[in-house]
């Protein structure tokens, strides 16, 4: 900051010297300072903080002073001495302390006292200037607890009037003669108490405290006032003289402000000139505003008088024959607007240039006097007199009314004919086809004055693409025979609504033949549907047990085949669909292509593992899945599939059931064995064979399972799943030491990537939950910070789990811990460490960290792991 700018803001700099030496001033350094930074921790008032600031410091032991004369370290003392003081004295109160344990800052909110009048003469190194008195002129206040948050307010005293003002952003409030507001006579604050030293004490936050004497009469002397605040962090004092003190006391005692000489107040010339220029500009602006306001008020008054005058002359005299029409809309705008538009009667004028009867509710009659005033002042038009009513519009209106009556009567009379035709009762004579659906809708409509859009197209759904009559078997081609008089009424109404669209009103007499092309196509489609229906019925009969999708018993001496579970699911849906749902399910994929996709090209082996086997009460079954893996089917079903879906029998994957000892994992020459889930199998397949009691069933496939390709594919799939970005995971805050079983098993569910999730925290019977947006490179440290911000549980107290496994290591990433999108984590609060302010730590997370060198997932060398996370683990 340039020195000149500091002088403008804070006055002249004051000088202090740092003196170090053993018995004399061996070293002295003179410096200019603009403020004094005072410690307030452990101190009650400003005097104690100044004593600490100017106290003598001993330099001993490892803190010895290096003497430049002796070129050695010696015991010494160090102190700060004030050489001179400026006109404006600034004190910076150190309200924030650094906590090494948590590496954060904490605000000191203890009350701190400071006087209105401060004597700094005794603080000088040369106390000759004993009359250095300073008066409190400004207080800067920080509201809040966090270091990087809160709100700043300034209380500043007007030196010319002695009044205090509060500046809170754009809000400025008057406080009176006290920096924290006036004390009223009805105040409920407790009366100050007398202490043992003869001083008066009264502690309050942001309140004025009177002290120094013991009698009530001295409380009226504002010089001895002491204030206390828990939020003040900067104090500013102005040097005053005895004369200024008397002026202030006279003002407090009720003296007239005009009798006080305020010309001696210290204001820099450039600020005084700038203020005078601003005041002059403001006065000119006020004067200009007043002139414009007066003109506007005068004009509004004239307009009001004009409106009253015209409206008073507007009624038409019954003896006066001439009158004029005016638009109601224009008349409203003219009466309401300060600047009315030109007279406009076009809104009430018909196409013939006159006044139609239909606009009678949108116009008013004006007398000749009122009309001439408006026309002469505002102009416009057209002029519509009382004789300018339109005869043509009146005739058209009467004609339309007559036509509406005739249409209603005709429609009502033909309604019964239409109902009879719909019931199948059509009289002899000429007759025509109309759409049955259209006729039903026509009967449901209420009687109207004229045809509407729904009356168009009585035969639109009966017309085929070739322009002929659709066969009745076609979809939506149901028809009804109506008599000629009813058809003519329908045709006339449709022509009136859509005269250019005659195709939708095609004429089909009752003896019209259906379109031959459409009939042939419908016959072919019907034959194909019958054939397909028979084929599906045959498949349902051939596979009556397989179609149910239930598990069945497996035997070791039988041959089975493996089919993808997903293909079986599609096949069941396709075969069981009948009636209208037949076309909604597509035919499953070609079975031969599906089976070929299960064989790897490299080793010609099986790329899928069979389902696990389960043995209960001596019966072996397989676990059933509708989407994943392979399913065992009997050999007879496979042969029928080969015949029904044109598949070569050799394309099948055969399977056999074999047994092994419980301690043996594989049989000689076998591949792809799948043990059951139960650890101990005490029952055999055959009650007569005791040797099978210690055996475990598994599946032998031909061709055998290719473990190499399956492992490679699963590794690629795992890497793909771990390379996710900006996906959702759910975190539960569990009350207690353990989570419910439903939460521990939640991560086993299938992840749905397109499912919409909410970020709001939800309450459950065992705790709260929230969805967080994370990536595979998000570190555990960053995740705990997000949980901290969401639930208020400090990072050190979090016990994070996935299922039954605790997640540890703050520097590891979610990918390192196998946390996938859609996983459900749960966290408990150990409550070991106390809560602390996290505003600093959270704000630091939002700072762009320098990118580290790319590394390898799983080795803690991931690029997105922040340096702060490593520092956190190393310090722990």
Secondary structure, 3 states (H helix, E strand, C coil): CCHHHHHHHHCCCEEEEEEEECCCCCEEEEEEECCEEEECCCCCEHHHHHHHHCCCEEECHHHCEEECCCCEEECEEEEEEEEECCCEEEEEEECEEEECCCCEEEECCCCEEEECEEECHHHECCCCCCCCEEEEEEEEEEECCCCCCCEEEEEEECCCCCCEEEEECCEEEEEECCCCCCCCCCCCCCCCEECCCCCEECCCCCEEEECCCCCHHHHHCHHHEEEEECCEEEEEEEEECHHHHHHHHHHHCCCCHHHCCCCCCCCCHHHHHHHHHHHHHHHHHHHHHHHHHHHHHHHHHHHHHHHHHHHHHHCCCCCCCCEEEEEHHHHHHHHHCCCCCCEECHHHECCCCCECHHHHHHEEEEEHHHHHHHHHHHCEECCEECCCECHHHHHHHHHHHHHHHHHHHHHHHHHHHHHHHHCCCCCCCCEEEEEHHHHHHHHHCCCCCCCCHHHCCCCHHHECCCCCECCCCCCCCCEEEEEHHHHHHHHHHHHHHCCCCCHHHCCCECCCCECHHHHHHHHHHHHHHHHHHHHHHHHHHHCCCHHHCCCCCECCCCEEEEEEHHHHHHHHHHHHCCHHHHHHCCCCCCHHHHHHCCECCCCCCECCCECCEEEECCEEEECCCCCCCEEEEEHHHHHHHHHHCCCCHHHCEEEEEEEEECCCCCCCCCCCCCCCCCCCCCCCCCCCCHHHHHEEEEEEEECCECHHHHHHHHHHHHHHHHCCCCEEEEEEEECCCCCCHHHHCHHHCCCCCCCCCCCCCEECCCEEEEEEEECCCCEHHHHHHHHHHHHCCCHHHEEEEECCEECCCCCCECCCCCCCCCCEEEEEECCCCCCCCCHHHHHHHCCCCCCCCCCCCCCCCCCCCCHHHHHHHHHC
